[in-house]
Amino acid sequence: MVDGDGSRAPLAAVRRRRTTGWVLGLGALGGLLFTVGLVVRLRCAVGRCPAPQTRQLLDLDAVGSLPRLFTAGLFVAVAVLCARAAARTERPARWWWVLVAVSGVVLAAAKVVSLHSAAEQVDGRWVTLVGGLGLTLVGLPVLWWAGRRWSVPAAGAVTLALAVYAAAALGLDQVTGLVGMAWSGRVSGAFATYLEEGGEAVTALLLLAAVARWMPARRRPGPG
């Protein structure tokens, strides 16, 4: 869409929404879940593990645990909001939102099945790191460029939030590995996992906040 002066105008109106209240609420809920998960890990470190079912449910990084599902749920919410944004937007900006929605679904599925850990067991930590960096360094600039090219007001904020999440997911995983090599104790491992999983949840919440804040306005029906 082009204005009378020849400049490109946004393809969809945006009303930046207030997100502080519910972001703080979700942050408090996530903080509680991950702190309880840390307590469970520490109790197991000193030989006083709770029942196996309780440990599985509250463990920091167990498949199907509440902390892991919390982070996956944030990505599902990102995908849902992006799908709504796509429905409110005209082409070609609609395809940008669809792409971010698909990314949210992929990240949620990867978190649920612990794809990162599975890849490390198959290909090794460094191969997985290089692959993740490659996808990030190629995919995010393309996403940002497409958003700018298609006049998507949310492109900068959402792409930056995705970059912060990628840095946390890849960087904190390396920190956990280094802690494991330097200190073999279960207590240090519990705190390292707490930092890694909690950091991913915080940055996923920031991504959700960015998407919600830059949602395009609902399109009004035309006359008649």
N, CA, C and O of each residue as an XYZ file, in Angstrom:
896
protein
N       0.856     -1.183      0.000
C       0.000      0.000      0.000
C       0.890      1.230      0.000
O       1.850      1.280      0.769
N       0.607      2.236     -0.841
C       1.468      3.390     -1.007
C       0.674      4.640     -0.709
O      -0.449      4.779     -1.195
N       1.227      5.572      0.087
C       0.593      6.838      0.374
C       0.688      7.772     -0.815
O       1.346      7.472     -1.811
N       0.017      8.911     -0.695
C       0.055      9.861     -1.793
C       1.435     10.411     -2.067
O       1.722     10.812     -3.195
N       2.307     10.443     -1.057
C       3.656     10.961     -1.277
C       4.611      9.888     -1.776
O       5.810     10.134     -1.910
N       4.087      8.697     -2.052
C       4.928      7.642     -2.603
C       5.554      6.753     -1.574
O       6.229      5.793     -1.944
N       5.370      7.016     -0.289
C       5.972      6.178      0.755
C       5.071      5.000      1.042
O       3.862      5.051      0.814
N       5.672      3.937      1.545
C       4.910      2.739      1.874
C       4.237      2.915      3.227
O       4.874      3.323      4.198
N       2.942      2.605      3.285
C       2.186      2.700      4.532
C       1.981      1.316      5.096
O       1.971      0.350      4.333
N       1.817      1.173      6.406
C       1.560     -0.141      6.978
C       0.314     -0.765      6.370
O      -0.669     -0.075      6.098
N       0.360     -2.068      6.161
C      -0.757     -2.771      5.559
C      -1.864     -3.028      6.562
O      -2.980     -3.356      6.160
N      -1.598     -2.893      7.848
C      -2.628     -3.096      8.867
C      -2.397     -2.132     10.006
O      -1.263     -1.928     10.440
N      -3.468     -1.541     10.490
C      -3.346     -0.622     11.609
C      -2.942     -1.394     12.857
O      -3.347     -2.540     13.051
N      -2.144     -0.757     13.694
C      -1.674     -1.403     14.913
C      -1.987     -0.501     16.096
O      -1.696      0.695     16.065
N      -2.563     -1.054     17.107
C      -2.768     -0.356     18.365
C      -1.978     -1.106     19.423
O      -2.359     -2.205     19.827
N      -0.890     -0.522     19.867
C      -0.051     -1.207     20.845
C      -0.819     -1.370     22.151
O      -1.257     -0.390     22.753
N      -0.975     -2.601     22.574
C      -1.794     -2.919     23.730
C      -0.957     -3.000     24.998
O       0.240     -3.288     24.957
N      -1.607     -2.743     26.115
C      -0.928     -2.876     27.394
C      -0.820     -4.358     27.741
O      -1.800     -5.101     27.686
N       0.372     -4.759     28.094
C       0.610     -6.178     28.384
C       1.172     -6.412     29.780
O       1.380     -7.559     30.174
N       1.421     -5.339     30.535
C       2.140     -5.471     31.802
C       1.427     -6.396     32.782
O       2.065     -7.248     33.400
N       0.112     -6.239     32.933
C      -0.621     -6.989     33.950
C      -0.542     -8.490     33.753
O      -0.111     -9.212     34.652
N      -0.957     -8.973     32.579
C      -0.975    -10.422     32.387
C       0.424    -10.992     32.213
O       0.648    -12.164     32.515
N       1.375    -10.187     31.731
C       2.754    -10.668     31.645
C       3.305    -10.922     33.045
O       3.952    -11.941     33.287
N       3.050    -10.001     33.960
C       3.499    -10.199     35.338
C       2.813    -11.409     35.966
O       3.438    -12.158     36.717
N       1.517    -11.604     35.658
C       0.809    -12.757     36.192
C       1.383    -14.075     35.694
O       1.607    -14.998     36.478
N       1.621    -14.161     34.384
C       2.235    -15.373     33.839
C       3.653    -15.555     34.358
O       4.088    -16.679     34.613
N       4.379    -14.441     34.514
C       5.732    -14.537     35.054
C       5.742    -15.083     36.467
O       6.602    -15.890     36.822
N       4.777    -14.641     37.283
C       4.691    -15.151     38.652
C       4.346    -16.636     38.664
O       4.908    -17.401     39.447
N       3.421    -17.043     37.795
C       3.064    -18.458     37.718
C       4.259    -19.301     37.276
O       4.536    -20.349     37.859
N       4.965    -18.837     36.243
C       6.144    -19.563     35.781
C       7.227    -19.614     36.841
O       7.864    -20.650     37.033
N       7.443    -18.486     37.542
C       8.448    -18.478     38.600
C       8.135    -19.484     39.688
O       9.031    -20.145     40.213
N       6.849    -19.598     40.027
C       6.448    -20.571     41.043
C       6.701    -22.001     40.563
O       7.238    -22.821     41.307
N       6.314    -22.299     39.324
C       6.505    -23.653     38.796
C       7.982    -24.036     38.755
O       8.358    -25.133     39.170
N       8.810    -23.134     38.256
C      10.225    -23.469     38.116
C      10.929    -23.526     39.471
O      11.860    -24.310     39.651
N      10.498    -22.712     40.412
C      11.102    -22.774     41.742
C      10.735    -24.079     42.442
O      11.576    -24.692     43.098
N       9.476    -24.503     42.302
C       9.081    -25.803     42.859
C       9.886    -26.919     42.202
O      10.314    -27.861     42.868
N      10.091    -26.804     40.871
C      10.914    -27.796     40.182
C      12.335    -27.829     40.699
O      12.935    -28.899     40.808
N      12.882    -26.661     41.020
C      14.229    -26.609     41.595
C      14.268    -27.285     42.955
O      15.208    -28.018     43.263
N      13.248    -27.041     43.768
C      13.186    -27.674     45.091
C      13.146    -29.190     44.959
O      13.795    -29.901     45.726
N      12.385    -29.685     43.987
C      12.321    -31.129     43.749
C      13.697    -31.658     43.374
O      14.122    -32.695     43.882
N      14.397    -30.953     42.487
C      15.752    -31.377     42.102
C      16.691    -31.387     43.301
O      17.470    -32.324     43.477
N      16.618    -30.353     44.119
C      17.520    -30.275     45.274
C      17.215    -31.363     46.302
O      18.127    -31.912     46.921
N      15.942    -31.668     46.478
C      15.603    -32.752     47.406
C      16.155    -34.088     46.907
O      16.638    -34.907     47.688
N      16.074    -34.288     45.606
C      16.638    -35.524     45.056
C      18.160    -35.541     45.197
O      18.765    -36.602     45.351
N      18.774    -34.354     45.143
C      20.230    -34.285     45.259
C      20.709    -34.706     46.636
O      21.828    -35.199     46.784
N      19.871    -34.516     47.641
C      20.269    -34.897     49.001
C      19.630    -36.223     49.415
O      19.700    -36.609     50.582
N      19.003    -36.923     48.454
C      18.500    -38.255     48.726
C      17.107    -38.326     49.289
O      16.737    -39.341     49.879
N      16.310    -37.267     49.126
C      14.951    -37.262     49.655
C      13.949    -36.957     48.543
O      13.135    -36.041     48.666
N      14.013    -37.704     47.495
C      13.134    -37.479     46.347
C      11.671    -37.714     46.724
O      11.368    -38.606     47.516
N      10.762    -36.912     46.155
C       9.338    -37.220     46.331
C       8.945    -38.441     45.522
O       9.799    -39.078     44.904
N       7.675    -38.771     45.518
C       7.189    -39.927     44.765
C       7.522    -39.765     43.284
O       7.555    -38.640     42.786
N       7.770    -40.867     42.568
C       8.145    -40.769     41.148
C       7.166    -39.956     40.314
O       7.581    -39.190     39.445
N       5.860    -40.116     40.570
C       4.880    -39.366     39.790
C       5.004    -37.863     40.040
O       4.897    -37.064     39.110
N       5.229    -37.483     41.299
C       5.398    -36.074     41.637
C       6.668    -35.513     41.021
O       6.673    -34.396     40.503
N       7.732    -36.281     41.077
C       8.997    -35.833     40.492
C       8.854    -35.638     38.987
O       9.347    -34.646     38.450
N       8.192    -36.563     38.299
C       8.005    -36.448     36.860
C       7.168    -35.221     36.519
O       7.437    -34.540     35.529
N       6.165    -34.939     37.327
C       5.259    -33.833     37.045
C       5.913    -32.480     37.256
O       5.620    -31.534     36.524
N       6.798    -32.368     38.249
C       7.354    -31.072     38.635
C       8.811    -30.893     38.244
O       9.376    -29.822     38.469
N       9.437    -31.913     37.665
C      10.855    -31.807     37.314
C      11.074    -30.680     36.302
O      10.195    -30.380     35.495
N      12.233    -30.071     36.354
C      12.500    -28.896     35.536
C      12.498    -29.183     34.040
O      11.997    -28.375     33.259
N      13.049    -30.317     33.632
C      13.174    -30.562     32.197
C      12.697    -31.937     31.762
O      13.043    -32.390     30.671
N      11.914    -32.606     32.590
C      11.389    -33.910     32.195
C      10.306    -33.734     31.133
O       9.528    -32.781     31.190
N      10.255    -34.641     30.175
C       9.228    -34.594     29.144
C       7.863    -34.759     29.803
O       7.639    -35.717     30.544
N       6.958    -33.833     29.535
C       5.630    -33.874     30.118
C       5.502    -33.181     31.458
O       4.415    -33.172     32.036
N       6.581    -32.598     31.975
C       6.513    -31.916     33.266
C       5.832    -30.556     33.116
O       5.782    -29.993     32.022
N       5.313    -30.039     34.223
C       4.621    -28.755     34.180
C       5.528    -27.590     33.770
O       5.086    -26.751     32.986
N       6.775    -27.489     34.257
C       7.617    -26.392     33.782
C       7.853    -26.427     32.268
O       7.816    -25.387     31.610
N       8.092    -27.603     31.725
C       8.306    -27.706     30.274
C       7.018    -27.378     29.511
O       7.061    -26.700     28.484
N       5.892    -27.849     30.004
C       4.617    -27.565     29.343
C       4.258    -26.089     29.452
O       3.588    -25.549     28.572
N       4.698    -25.433     30.522
C       4.459    -23.996     30.648
C       5.118    -23.247     29.500
O       4.487    -22.410     28.854
N       6.385    -23.547     29.246
C       7.089    -22.877     28.144
C       6.457    -23.225     26.804
O       6.278    -22.350     25.957
N       6.117    -24.497     26.604
C       5.468    -24.895     25.358
C       4.137    -24.172     25.191
O       3.781    -23.777     24.081
N       3.397    -23.997     26.292
C       2.124    -23.292     26.217
C       2.282    -21.845     25.782
O       1.415    -21.308     25.093
N       3.381    -21.205     26.176
C       3.640    -19.835     25.731
C       3.804    -19.784     24.213
O       3.317    -18.860     23.562
N       4.484    -20.769     23.659
C       4.660    -20.805     22.204
C       3.334    -21.100     21.495
O       3.079    -20.572     20.413
N       2.500    -21.934     22.097
C       1.171    -22.180     21.523
C       0.379    -20.872     21.490
O      -0.291    -20.570     20.503
N       0.462    -20.097     22.581
C      -0.228    -18.804     22.617
C       0.314    -17.862     21.553
O      -0.450    -17.118     20.937
N       1.628    -17.886     21.328
C       2.221    -17.083     20.260
C       1.628    -17.480     18.910
O       1.260    -16.616     18.114
N       1.535    -18.776     18.654
C       0.989    -19.255     17.388
C      -0.465    -18.831     17.212
O      -0.865    -18.430     16.119
N      -1.260    -18.916     18.281
C      -2.674    -18.541     18.201
C      -2.823    -17.049     17.911
O      -3.627    -16.662     17.063
N      -2.061    -16.216     18.601
C      -2.143    -14.782     18.369
C      -1.686    -14.423     16.958
O      -2.273    -13.552     16.317
N      -0.651    -15.086     16.479
C      -0.169    -14.812     15.122
C      -1.197    -15.244     14.079
O      -1.353    -14.587     13.049
N      -1.892    -16.338     14.341
C      -2.953    -16.760     13.424
C      -4.075    -15.725     13.391
O      -4.624    -15.431     12.329
N      -4.410    -15.179     14.552
C      -5.417    -14.115     14.589
C      -4.929    -12.876     13.858
O      -5.693    -12.228     13.142
N      -3.651    -12.545     14.039
C      -3.092    -11.393     13.342
C      -3.127    -11.595     11.834
O      -3.422    -10.663     11.085
N      -2.826    -12.819     11.384
C      -2.871    -13.103      9.952
C      -4.274    -12.918      9.403
O      -4.452    -12.420      8.292
N      -5.275    -13.320     10.186
C      -6.656    -13.180      9.730
C      -7.072    -11.714      9.630
O      -7.992    -11.378      8.884
N      -6.400    -10.844     10.377
C      -6.737     -9.419     10.370
C      -5.908     -8.620      9.364
O      -6.082     -7.407      9.247
N      -5.028     -9.274      8.653
C      -4.055     -8.596      7.807
C      -4.221     -9.030      6.358
O      -4.582    -10.176      6.086
N      -3.966     -8.142      5.453
C      -4.031     -8.457      4.035
C      -2.674     -8.936      3.543
O      -1.642     -8.662      4.154
N      -2.696     -9.657      2.429
C      -1.442    -10.084      1.815
C      -0.673     -8.856      1.323
O      -1.299     -7.870      0.933
N       0.668     -8.883      1.327
C       1.535    -10.011      1.676
C       1.905    -10.077      3.161
O       2.550    -11.034      3.591
N       1.501     -9.063      3.957
C       1.853     -9.070      5.379
C       1.265    -10.279      6.090
O       1.817    -10.745      7.088
N       0.143    -10.791      5.580
C      -0.478    -11.970      6.189
C       0.489    -13.138      6.227
O       0.521    -13.889      7.202
N       1.283    -13.296      5.166
C       2.199    -14.439      5.118
C       3.298    -14.316      6.159
O       3.820    -15.325      6.633
N       3.652    -13.092      6.519
C       4.662    -12.903      7.572
C       4.120    -13.430      8.902
O       4.819    -14.137      9.628
N       2.885    -13.082      9.211
C       2.288    -13.566     10.448
C       2.105    -15.075     10.430
O       2.277    -15.736     11.454
N       1.758    -15.619      9.277
C       1.637    -17.072      9.169
C       2.982    -17.734      9.457
O       3.032    -18.753     10.146
N       4.060    -17.174      8.944
C       5.381    -17.738      9.165
C       5.742    -17.726     10.650
O       6.296    -18.701     11.158
N       5.434    -16.639     11.347
C       5.720    -16.579     12.782
C       4.831    -17.566     13.536
O       5.270    -18.179     14.509
N       3.583    -17.719     13.090
C       2.693    -18.700     13.739
C       3.242    -20.109     13.597
O       3.227    -20.882     14.555
N       3.725    -20.450     12.408
C       4.321    -21.772     12.200
C       5.550    -21.943     13.082
O       5.774    -23.020     13.635
N       6.348    -20.887     13.216
C       7.517    -20.955     14.099
C       7.105    -21.235     15.535
O       7.767    -22.002     16.235
N       6.000    -20.610     15.982
C       5.515    -20.866     17.326
C       5.102    -22.314     17.525
O       5.383    -22.907     18.567
N       4.428    -22.893     16.516
C       4.028    -24.299     16.600
C       5.252    -25.203     16.659
O       5.296    -26.147     17.447
N       6.244    -24.912     15.824
C       7.458    -25.731     15.796
C       8.190    -25.648     17.131
O       8.637    -26.669     17.655
N       8.317    -24.450     17.682
C       9.009    -24.290     18.962
C       8.251    -24.990     20.092
O       8.867    -25.579     20.980
N       6.913    -24.928     20.061
C       6.129    -25.620     21.082
C       6.324    -27.120     20.996
O       6.533    -27.783     22.011
N       6.254    -27.658     19.780
C       6.437    -29.106     19.612
C       7.835    -29.537     20.029
O       8.007    -30.573     20.670
N       8.845    -28.730     19.659
C      10.221    -29.063     20.021
C      10.402    -29.071     21.532
O      11.145    -29.892     22.070
N       9.713    -28.143     22.222
C       9.832    -28.090     23.679
C       9.136    -29.276     24.329
O       9.635    -29.830     25.309
N       7.989    -29.666     23.789
C       7.239    -30.775     24.383
C       8.034    -32.074     24.304
O       8.080    -32.834     25.272
N       8.665    -32.334     23.149
C       9.369    -33.610     22.957
C      10.850    -33.512     23.275
O      11.584    -34.486     23.110
N      11.309    -32.321     23.739
C      12.716    -32.109     24.065
C      13.610    -32.402     22.858
O      14.557    -33.184     22.941
N      13.285    -31.754     21.736
C      14.008    -31.994     20.489
C      15.478    -31.615     20.595
O      16.338    -32.291     20.031
N      15.768    -30.540     21.316
C      17.157    -30.087     21.439
C      18.022    -31.152     22.103
O      19.107    -31.476     21.619
N      17.531    -31.693     23.214
C      18.301    -32.728     23.908
C      18.452    -33.981     23.049
O      19.509    -34.610     23.037
N      17.385    -34.337     22.330
C      17.459    -35.512     21.465
C      18.484    -35.311     20.357
O      19.213    -36.240     20.008
N      18.544    -34.102     19.800
C      19.516    -33.821     18.741
C      20.942    -33.886     19.275
O      21.849    -34.361     18.591
N      21.136    -33.402     20.514
C      22.479    -33.459     21.104
C      22.929    -34.902     21.316
O      24.107    -35.215     21.141
N      22.003    -35.781     21.691
C      22.363    -37.179     21.904
C      22.721    -37.870     20.590
O      23.524    -38.802     20.578
N      22.131    -37.418     19.490
C      22.411    -38.037     18.188
C      23.642    -37.427     17.537
O      24.542    -38.146     17.103
N      23.683    -36.083     17.468
C      24.749    -35.407     16.719
C      25.842    -34.802     17.590
O      26.891    -34.414     17.076
N      25.618    -34.715     18.885
C      26.605    -34.094     19.749
C      26.269    -32.639     20.018
O      25.549    -32.005     19.247
N      26.797    -32.113     21.120
C      26.484    -30.757     21.548
C      26.938    -29.712     20.544
O      26.188    -28.781     20.251
N      28.157    -29.841     20.006
C      28.696    -28.794     19.148
C      28.030    -28.776     17.779
O      27.799    -27.708     17.214
N      27.725    -29.945     17.248
C      27.019    -29.993     15.960
C      25.638    -29.361     16.099
O      25.202    -28.612     15.224
N      24.956    -29.661     17.191
C      23.638    -29.078     17.426
C      23.731    -27.568     17.588
O      22.878    -26.834     17.088
N      24.763    -27.101     18.287
C      24.948    -25.664     18.471
C      25.179    -24.970     17.141
O      24.561    -23.943     16.862
N      26.062    -25.519     16.318
C      26.353    -24.915     15.012
C      25.099    -24.901     14.136
O      24.821    -23.911     13.459
N      24.345    -26.001     14.152
C      23.116    -26.041     13.377
C      22.106    -25.009     13.850
O      21.471    -24.340     13.035
N      21.955    -24.878     15.165
C      21.029    -23.883     15.704
C      21.458    -22.462     15.375
O      20.626    -21.619     15.040
N      22.769    -22.194     15.470
C      23.275    -20.870     15.119
C      23.044    -20.582     13.644
O      22.681    -19.465     13.275
N      23.253    -21.590     12.796
C      23.051    -21.393     11.371
C      21.612    -21.029     11.045
O      21.355    -20.099     10.281
N      20.679    -21.763     11.624
C      19.263    -21.464     11.392
C      18.907    -20.071     11.899
O      18.144    -19.344     11.262
N      19.468    -19.705     13.056
C      19.163    -18.395     13.625
C      19.732    -17.265     12.782
O      19.044    -16.281     12.512
N      20.991    -17.403     12.366
C      21.651    -16.326     11.629
C      21.112    -16.160     10.225
O      21.264    -15.096      9.623
N      20.484    -17.196      9.694
C      19.872    -17.093      8.367
C      18.395    -16.736      8.479
O      17.912    -15.841      7.786
N      17.681    -17.439      9.355
C      16.232    -17.279      9.414
C      15.779    -15.935      9.941
O      14.871    -15.332      9.368
N      16.386    -15.439     11.024
C      15.916    -14.196     11.620
C      16.151    -12.975     10.727
O      15.250    -12.143     10.621
N      17.312    -12.820     10.079
C      17.442    -11.689      9.149
C      16.442    -11.746      7.999
O      15.929    -10.712      7.572
N      16.165    -12.939      7.501
C      15.163    -13.066      6.429
C      13.790    -12.657      6.940
O      13.046    -11.965      6.247
N      13.449    -13.091      8.169
C      12.161    -12.725      8.749
C      12.059    -11.218      8.932
O      11.027    -10.618      8.629
N      13.126    -10.612      9.427
C      13.119     -9.160      9.614
C      13.001     -8.443      8.280
O      12.226     -7.495      8.156
N      13.764     -8.884      7.272
C      13.718     -8.241      5.962
C      12.329     -8.350      5.352
O      11.810     -7.375      4.808
N      11.721     -9.537      5.438
C      10.386     -9.719      4.870
C       9.373     -8.828      5.572
O       8.498     -8.249      4.928
N       9.492     -8.715      6.895
C       8.574     -7.853      7.620
C       8.709     -6.395      7.224
O       7.707     -5.694      7.078
N       9.928     -5.938      7.049
C      10.143     -4.566      6.611
C       9.672     -4.373      5.167
O       9.075     -3.350      4.831
N       9.943     -5.358      4.329
C       9.547     -5.262      2.915
C       8.040     -5.218      2.769
O       7.514     -4.531      1.893
N       7.340     -5.953      3.631
C       5.879     -6.033      3.544
C       5.186     -5.086      4.519
O       3.984     -5.210      4.757
N       5.931     -4.149      5.078
C       5.386     -3.102      5.949
C       4.618     -3.669      7.140
O       3.490     -3.260      7.414
N       5.243     -4.619      7.848
C       4.649     -5.185      9.058
C       5.198     -4.415     10.255
O       6.386     -4.534     10.552
N       4.385     -3.637     10.947
C       4.909     -2.841     12.064
C       5.544     -3.678     13.163
O       6.430     -3.197     13.869
N       5.109     -4.917     13.320
C       5.617     -5.768     14.398
C       6.956     -6.412     14.071
O       7.542     -7.062     14.936
N       7.454     -6.255     12.864
C       8.628     -7.019     12.424
C       9.835     -6.833     13.335
O      10.477     -7.810     13.720
N      10.147     -5.596     13.681
C      11.335     -5.349     14.490
C      11.234     -5.941     15.884
O      12.148     -6.628     16.339
N      10.112     -5.674     16.568
C       9.966     -6.139     17.947
C       9.891     -7.656     18.031
O      10.521     -8.257     18.901
N       9.134     -8.281     17.142
C       8.968     -9.733     17.200
C      10.258    -10.441     16.801
O      10.635    -11.433     17.425
N      10.938     -9.946     15.770
C      12.194    -10.562     15.371
C      13.235    -10.433     16.477
O      13.984    -11.377     16.732
N      13.291     -9.280     17.134
C      14.223     -9.106     18.250
C      13.894    -10.079     19.382
O      14.800    -10.669     19.971
N      12.605    -10.250     19.691
C      12.222    -11.186     20.744
C      12.600    -12.617     20.392
O      13.034    -13.374     21.260
N      12.440    -12.995     19.133
C      12.869    -14.322     18.687
C      14.379    -14.483     18.817
O      14.866    -15.549     19.193
N      15.119    -13.417     18.505
C      16.577    -13.474     18.620
C      16.995    -13.646     20.078
O      17.927    -14.395     20.372
N      16.310    -12.956     20.991
C      16.625    -13.089     22.419
C      16.338    -14.512     22.882
O      17.117    -15.090     23.641
N      15.215    -15.082     22.425
C      14.924    -16.469     22.805
C      15.985    -17.421     22.264
O      16.444    -18.310     22.982
N      16.380    -17.242     21.000
C      17.393    -18.120     20.412
C      18.703    -18.024     21.178
O      19.363    -19.036     21.416
N      19.084    -16.799     21.568
C      20.325    -16.623     22.329
C      20.230    -17.335     23.677
O      21.198    -17.948     24.128
N      19.058    -17.253     24.323
C      18.897    -17.926     25.615
C      18.913    -19.438     25.453
O      19.572    -20.143     26.217
N      18.181    -19.938     24.452
C      18.088    -21.389     24.268
C      19.440    -21.999     23.935
O      19.797    -23.055     24.458
N      20.201    -21.325     23.054
C      21.497    -21.872     22.659
C      22.580    -21.575     23.695
O      23.394    -22.442     24.012
N      22.587    -20.348     24.221
C      23.650    -19.955     25.144
C      23.549    -20.616     26.502
O      24.549    -21.100     27.031
N      22.343    -20.645     27.080
C      22.199    -21.238     28.407
C      22.431    -22.742     28.384
O      22.872    -23.322     29.376
N      22.134    -23.373     27.251
C      22.442    -24.800     27.133
C      23.945    -25.042     27.240
O      24.377    -26.023     27.845
N      24.734    -24.154     26.657
C      26.186    -24.289     26.763
C      26.662    -24.030     28.185
O      27.605    -24.668     28.654
N      26.007    -23.086     28.879
C      26.355    -22.824     30.274
C      26.106    -24.067     31.124
O      26.921    -24.421     31.976
N      24.959    -24.732     30.880
C      24.658    -25.953     31.622
C      25.715    -27.021     31.372
O      26.133    -27.721     32.294
N      26.146    -27.140     30.105
C      27.182    -28.112     29.784
C      28.497    -27.804     30.468
O      29.174    -28.709     30.955
N      28.867    -26.520     30.509
C      30.119    -26.128     31.162
C      30.059    -26.372     32.665
O      31.040    -26.806     33.269
N      28.905    -26.091     33.265
C      28.749    -26.352     34.696
C      28.887    -27.847     34.976
O      29.506    -28.251     35.960
N      28.302    -28.661     34.096
C      28.409    -30.100     34.281
C      29.836    -30.600     34.187
O      30.205    -31.555     34.870
N      30.657    -29.955     33.334
C      32.057    -30.370     33.208
C      32.901    -29.864     34.371
O      33.841    -30.532     34.801
N      32.558    -28.674     34.879
C      33.368    -28.086     35.946
C      33.001    -28.629     37.324
O      33.873    -28.862     38.160
N      31.707    -28.827     37.553
C      31.238    -29.330     38.837
C      30.288    -30.490     38.571
O      29.245    -30.322     37.940
N      30.649    -31.630     39.045
C      29.861    -32.828     38.772
C      28.755    -33.062     39.786
O      28.030    -34.051     39.679
N      28.605    -32.179     40.769
C      27.607    -32.371     41.810
C      26.188    -32.180     41.296
O      25.963    -31.442     40.336
N      25.247    -32.836     41.925
C      23.852    -32.746     41.518
C      23.238    -31.402     41.906
O      22.300    -30.938     41.258
N      23.758    -30.784     42.947
C      23.232    -29.478     43.359
C      23.557    -28.418     42.310
O      22.681    -27.652     41.909
N      24.807    -28.373     41.867
C      25.181    -27.402     40.832
C      24.428    -27.676     39.539
O      24.028    -26.742     38.845
N      24.232    -28.946     39.211
C      23.468    -29.290     38.023
C      22.022    -28.835     38.118
O      21.434    -28.418     37.121
N      21.445    -28.913     39.316
C      20.062    -28.472     39.501
C      19.929    -26.972     39.265
O      18.993    -26.526     38.601
N      20.867    -26.190     39.810
C      20.803    -24.738     39.604
C      21.063    -24.372     38.141
O      20.450    -23.440     37.620
N      21.958    -25.091     37.481
C      22.225    -24.811     36.066
C      20.995    -25.102     35.215
O      20.672    -24.331     34.311
N      20.312    -26.199     35.493
C      19.097    -26.524     34.756
C      18.002    -25.511     35.033
O      17.245    -25.142     34.135
N      17.919    -25.064     36.275
C      16.945    -24.029     36.656
C      17.186    -22.759     35.853
O      16.242    -22.149     35.350
N      18.449    -22.359     35.732
C      18.792    -21.171     34.967
C      18.453    -21.352     33.484
O      17.909    -20.449     32.848
N      18.779    -22.524     32.948
C      18.535    -22.762     31.527
C      17.040    -22.787     31.204
O      16.581    -22.066     30.319
N      16.292    -23.610     31.916
C      14.868    -23.750     31.623
C      14.100    -22.476     31.976
O      13.198    -22.065     31.245
N      14.459    -21.859     33.091
C      13.805    -20.607     33.459
C      14.102    -19.492     32.485
O      13.218    -18.698     32.163
N      15.354    -19.417     32.002
C      15.705    -18.394     31.016
C      14.936    -18.563     29.720
O      14.517    -17.575     29.116
N      14.744    -19.801     29.286
C      13.951    -20.040     28.083
C      12.510    -19.602     28.286
O      11.905    -19.010     27.392
N      11.961    -19.888     29.456
C      10.572    -19.499     29.730
C      10.417    -17.979     29.747
O       9.442    -17.449     29.214
N      11.368    -17.279     30.351
C      11.296    -15.816     30.412
C      11.333    -15.221     29.013
O      10.546    -14.327     28.702
N      12.236    -15.702     28.166
C      12.339    -15.135     26.823
C      11.150    -15.541     25.941
O      10.754    -14.787     25.052
N      10.583    -16.724     26.183
C       9.360    -17.093     25.465
C       8.207    -16.176     25.872
O       7.378    -15.812     25.038
N       8.154    -15.803     27.149
C       7.128    -14.868     27.612
C       7.330    -13.489     26.986
O       6.355    -12.823     26.639
N       8.566    -13.058     26.838
C       8.844    -11.787     26.172
C       8.384    -11.824     24.718
O       7.860    -10.834     24.208
N       8.575    -12.956     24.051
C       8.097    -13.100     22.671
C       6.578    -12.976     22.620
O       6.041    -12.279     21.759
N       5.886    -13.642     23.529
C       4.430    -13.557     23.569
C       3.982    -12.118     23.812
O       3.027    -11.652     23.191
N       4.668    -11.414     24.713
C       4.314    -10.024     24.990
C       4.518     -9.144     23.761
O       3.705     -8.262     23.485
N       5.604     -9.384     23.021
C       5.861     -8.595     21.821
C       4.781     -8.820     20.774
O       4.305     -7.868     20.155
N       4.391    -10.078     20.573
C       3.342    -10.379     19.601
C       2.030     -9.734     20.024
O       1.346     -9.126     19.201
N       1.670     -9.862     21.305
C       0.407     -9.305     21.782
C       0.393     -7.781     21.679
O      -0.632     -7.186     21.346
N       1.520     -7.161     21.961
C       1.584     -5.698     21.952
C       1.439     -5.139     20.543
O       0.900     -4.046     20.368
N       1.910     -5.869     19.536
C       1.901     -5.377     18.160
C       0.845     -6.063     17.297
O       0.959     -6.080     16.071
N      -0.178     -6.626     17.931
C      -1.266     -7.230     17.170
C      -1.948     -6.191     16.290
O      -2.235     -5.092     16.765
N      -2.216     -6.498     15.030
C      -2.966     -5.565     14.193
C      -4.402     -5.408     14.689
O      -4.975     -6.329     15.271
N      -4.961     -4.249     14.454
C      -6.327     -3.987     14.880
C      -7.310     -4.819     14.078
O      -7.042     -5.189     12.935
N      -8.437     -5.105     14.679
C      -9.476     -5.845     13.994
C     -10.003     -5.049     12.809
O     -10.305     -3.862     12.932
N     -10.110     -5.702     11.675
C     -10.607     -5.014     10.486
C     -12.110     -4.797     10.582
O     -12.859     -5.713     10.920
N     -12.541     -3.587     10.286
C     -13.955     -3.275     10.319
C     -14.587     -3.581      8.963
O     -13.975     -3.345      7.921
N     -15.808     -4.107      8.978
C     -16.471     -4.388      7.701
C     -16.737     -3.109      6.937
O     -17.048     -2.075      7.529
N     -16.616     -3.177      5.637
C     -16.856     -2.018      4.796
C     -18.327     -1.651      4.746
O     -19.168     -2.422      5.209
N     -18.659     -0.484      4.192
C     -20.050     -0.059      4.108
C     -20.851     -0.997      3.230
O     -20.376     -1.461      2.194
N     -22.080     -1.272      3.661
C     -22.950     -2.142      2.870
C     -22.684     -3.587      3.084
O     -23.344     -4.433      2.481
